[in-house]
């Protein structure tokens, strides 16, 4: 008897479990008055430095941070030294945080009403694909990366609710083409604010913090 070959169509997305947990986390955080920001960006763009600048400007709002790294906890120690309630997640090699990790970290952090920043792994690909219970995605980009990043990593720019363009004080010393960069951004994301900042001078962070406070209060 001839062996029958059968095709089996897998209907359930591999992301389903992650999405279900992310929805639960989002609902729980919303109910408790916690506004969650998924902070994305490549290594070295200044994600933690940007958080420090933003946190300094969140008058009247309690900040919390979940720090994601493959290894080490330098950024968490820095934030804790500022009096910020922060917790570390080391993935040991995984290129992004997922919602079960965040769910456990939220429990361990034991947070109340405020703003929760979740600093994702330094990566412009995987973090954009996975919901982790956040209300908004904040993408930190930088002029030193080059102006072609929206074209090379479109999903991160497409998914972002706000784009923070860091190290703008260095524009005169680089070949960054702002017009080309913004053309790529707007082709993917017509509405997200793009705010030029500098962690060195503090430029632009009043506007970023204002945006976050307005979204959190809403």
Secondary structure, DSSP 4 states (H G I P E B T S, - for coil): -PPPP------S-TTHHHHHHHHHHHHHHHHTTEEEEEEEB-TTS-HHHHHHHHHTT-TTS-EEEEEEESS--HHHHHHHHTT-EEEEEE-TT-SS--HHHHHHHHHHHT--SEEEEEE--SBSSGGGG---S-SEEEEEEEGGG-TTHHHHSHHHHHH-SEEEEE-GGGGGGS---HHHHHHHHHHH-SSSEEEE--TTT-TTHHHHHHHHHHHHH-
